[in-house]
Amino acid sequence: MKLAPRTVFRIVLAAAGLGWFAWSYFHTDQAPSDATTSTAASTQPTAPSVPQKPRTWRLGSLTLTACELPQPHTGLSSAAWCAPFEVPENRADPHSRKISLNLAVIRSAAQLPAKDMVVLLAGGPGQAATESWSGVANALDPLLAHRNVLLLDQRGTGHSNPLSCKGPEQAATDEKVGFDPEALRAETARCLQQVQARADPRYYTTTIAVQDLEDVRRALGSPRFDLVGVSYGTRVAQQYAMHHPDAIRSLVLDGVVPNPLVLGEDFAQNLDAALKMQFARCTAQPACKARFGDPYQTLYQLRDALRANPHKVSFRDPQSYQSVQRVLSEDSLASVVRMFAYTPLTAALLPLSIDAAAHGDVGPLLGQAKLLQGDLVDSMDGGMQSSVICSEDADLLRPRPQDEDTILGTRMITALQAVCTVWPRSTRPADFHQPLRSATPALLLSGQYDPVTPPAYGEAVLKGLTDARHLVLKGQGHNVMGAGCAPRLVKKFIEDLQPKALDASCLDRLQAPPLFIDFNGSTP
């Protein structure tokens, strides 16, 4: 399966003080005013009136209304309070086109919640906070006991003037083998033409999004924020902390992206290191080693075979169960393996899936990849991702010789550079890549086997924080605040703001899921 240019484009491009009110605006049925009814009412028992839920909620200068946030791939939704928030697209020109940001608040169960407000900063770049909520709700639910949670779709994502493109995918059975930068540039130009009808992509960067968030904070009555950043959201959190230090009360950074990092430069090395650690678990377990030998070696043997002979394969679509064909190449293998490595559960399937593919059964690998790829593409706005990376990182990216023989190689950097020769870019602030220096209480979280933001990134950011703690969760992958007792620790940290005194011994019980020996599971 060589990814079509459109698919490559979309994938490479991953409280308030006086504004807070207890439940108000209750509406009750008015008593009838005619005399007959009044007389009858005086002789019959009167049923107690039941207050209706409030129709609106005034928070600072904003009026929010009840809304529902859909949960992807289910019929479920989360109750919230929503309001549009208008900002100028070009902040240097207040008279420029106005865009509407999508704002939602998950309301606390407390009648008088804390004055500070938790803010979820979604990953990607390209994910929307309102659409990400269902994935992190279990981790942040404990905070709702005393705090409201703000979800603001970053400009260019979700329902905040998304920089998304519509159009048919290239037929998978007609795909050519090998990376075609010209085809990718043509697809990028086609997407850009759509986006420019409603937006100027130069104004959809992290720096401008931080200004949007500060305007929202002031409109909410100027609460202090407890910022919870996930993956790319940790970059947003650090940029906000640099420019508005007095506006934040605490930082939670999950899957840490250091400010000095050039997004994309370490993708190949980080994935290779994570795979080595994961596969070392197999070679250390007698049953796994006897069944699969050395999965790392098998993976590279499969890569070399596909490099020499990419070919069409058939497998059952896991959703429709229809037989489909794809071209299996070294490019598609790298993309699939990278997606598997993100979570502990899918990583536990990797030795088995790679072994099956090496013996001709590609269904387990490509079937699961189709599910993962669909979720990823559905949750990303590729145009916003291009605006961020092309403005903030692309000019600093260089293909590195040491990456060439890794499973990922230099293909992602080459793809990003091809996109950014077409996509408009903004000016990067001179201090953008400076390390964060802060005394704000902070809790940093990393997964031991994270293939994209390894624990070393958390350690790098920790050096600039004077009141912080970095927790590395054993056996975990990318984004870990929902694992084990981590939600309880996040809640305790935000309540007490004492990261160094936090008792994190409960994390010692965490471990990676057992590796699958066959499709019935692991050994007993």
Secondary structure, DSSP 8 states (H G I E B T S, - for coil): ----HHHHHHHH----TTT---S----------SHHHHHHHHHS----------SEEEETTEEEEEEEEE-TTSS-EEEEEEEEEEEESSTT-TTS-EEEEEEEEE--SSSS--SSEEEEE--TTT--HHHHHHHHHHHHGGGGGT--EEEE--TTSTTSS----------GGG--SS--HHHHHHHHHHHHHHHTTT--GGG-SHHHHHHHHHHHHHHTT---EEEEEETHHHHHHHHHHHH-GGGEEEEEEES---TT--TTTTHHHHHHHHHHHHHHHHHTSHHHHHHHS-HHHHHHHHHHHHHH--EEEEEE-TTT--EEEEEE-HHHHHHHHHHHTTSHHHHTTHHHHHHHHHTT--HHHHHHHHHHHHHHHHH--HHHHHHHHHHHTGGG----GGGTTSSSTTHHHHHHHHHHTTS------TTTTS---B-S-EEEEEETT-SSS-HHHHHHHHTTBSSEEEEEETT--S--TTSTTHHHHHHHHHHH--GGG---GGGGG-------SBTTBS--
